[in-house]
Amino acid sequence: LFFSRLIFGTLYPAYYSYKAVKSKDIKEYVKWMMYWIIFALFTTAETFTDIFLCWFPFYYELKIAFVAWLLSPYTKGSSLLYRKFVHPTLSSKEKEIDDCLVQAKDRSYDALVHFGKRGLNVAATAAVMAASKGQGALSERLRSFSMQDLSTIRGDSSSTVPPSVTVRTSSKQSQPKTSRSASEGTGSSGK
């Protein structure tokens, strides 16, 4: 059912809309524009009717039949619905709809600016906090070194061996695994 609606409800009309635009046939162009307006209203209504009427027997088959009725050149369903219901309703409410859209556009722009400013403030605060925490962590790290550690980090130019790093191991392991396996390897090769 989904694929038949996709093919007949969307792809087929889209292709013929393309052909109408390409041929610049005003009559076909108007026909397909009426279809797309009705189809948009159908899709919007379908969002709600699917929730409440999906239990109805043959509900999905009826939707496919409705789309076929809209498309049919014999019934001219989309043209009929547009001329009888949609056009008169939109014509009588056009001023109110336009005013509502302008207000919504203005409010959305104001909201976008407001949230954009808030987002920048949050980002700037987060950057300052990260920088201050980072500097504090660096100073704490430097304070944890002893003077001997600092002198070995600076490095003695006469010493070619890098300073040893103390690795804490559990009391069960007296040597790291690499040195144990290395000592076992030399012991077995000597025998």
N, C-alpha and C positions, 0 to 999 in steps of 0.2 A: 504494500500500500504506500509506503514511504517513497519508493522509487517511482511508482506511477504518478504520484503527486509531484515529485521532483521533475520528472520528464514532462508530463502534460501541463502541470501548473506553472512551471518556471522556465525550463529550457526551451520548450516549444514556443511559448509566447515571446521569450527573449530573442530567439532567432528571427521570428516574424517581425518583431519590433525593429530589429537591426535592418531587415529588408525594407521596411517602411521608411526608415530614416535614410537608407541608402538611395532608394528610388525617389525620395522626396514627394511621395504620394500623400497628400494632406488627408484624404479620406481614410487611408489605412493607418496613418499616424494617429489620428483622432481616435479611431477604433481601439488601437492598442493602448493608448493613454487611458482611455476609459477602463479597459481591462485591468491595467496596473493599479489604478485607484481602487477599483472594487477588490482586487486581489489583496492589496495592502490592508483594506478594512477587514476582509475575510481572515487574513492571517492574524490580525490583532484580536478579533473576536474569538478566533480558534484557540488562542492562548487560554482564555477563560472557559470556553465551552468544553475543552478537553478535560478540565478538572471536574466539571459537574456532570457531563453527559457521556463520558467514556463507557459507562456501564450500559448505555442504551443499545439494544440489538441493532446491528448493522450501522452503527454510528460512523465508522471509518469508511465504509462503502458509500454511505450517503454523502460524505465529504468529497470523495472522488467523483461521484455523480454530479455534485454541485459544481466542481471545477470544470468538468466536461460540459455542463450546461452553460457555464460562463464563456467557454471557448467556442462553442458550436456556432458556425456561421448560419445555421438554420434557426436556432432559438435566439441568438444574439443576446444572451443572458446578461453579460456585463454591460452592454449598451442599454438594455432595458432597465436594469437596476440603477445605473448611473443617471439616466434621464428622469426616472420616476421618483427616486428617493435622494440620491447623493447630491445632485446638482441643486435641486430646490433647497435642501437643508443647508448646504454650504453657502449658497447665495444669500440666504436670510441671516446666517450667522457669521458671515465673512468679516465684518468690522470687529465683532467681539473676538473672533479667533486671531485676527491680526494684532489687536491690542494686547491680547494675552501672550502672543509669541514675542512681541516687542518687550513686554515686561519681563518675560522669562529670559530673554536674551540679555537684558540689562542686569537682571539679578544674577545670572550665571557669570557674566563678566565681573561683576562686583565680588562674587564669591571666589572666582578664580584669582583675582588680585589679592583678596584677603588671605586665602589659603596659601598663595604664593609667598606673600610677605611672612606669614607664620612659618612656612617651610624654610625660608631663608634664615629666619631668626633661630629656629631649632637647629638647623645645620651649623650656623655660626657658633651657637652655644656649645654644641657637641664638639666642634673643632677646638674651641678654646679649652673645654674641659679635658679633651684628649691630650692637648699640648701641655696643659698644666700637670696632668697625671703622669704623662710621659717624662716630663722634666723631674718630677718628684721621684719617680721610679729610678731614673738615672742617678740622681744624687744619693738615694738610699743604696743603690748598687755600689757606687763609688765609696760610700762610707763603710761598707762591709769589708772592703779590702784592708788588710793590715799593711803597714809600711813595708814589710818584707815582700808581700805580694806585689805591691806597687813597684818596688825596685826590680823584681824579676820580670814584670811586664815591660818596664822600660828597657830591660835587657842589658846584660853585660856584653859588651862587644867581644870580650875574650871567650865567652862561652858559646859554643856552637850547638849545644844541646838545648832544645826548648824547655821552658820551665815545666815541671811535672804538674799534672792535674790530679788532684785528689778525688777519687771516685769512692763514694761510700758503698760498701758491699755488706751483705748480711754476714752474721757471725759464722754461718755454716760454710761459707766460701772464704778460704784464706787467700786464694789467688784468683785472678780473673781467668775465665775459661781459656782465653787465647794463650796465656803463659803456661797453663797446666798442660794443654795439648801439645805445646811446643816442647815442654820438658819431657813429656812422655814419648814424644817422637824422637828426641835425641837419645833417650834411654834405650829404646828398642833398637835403634840403629847401631848402638855401641855393642850390643850383645851378639 
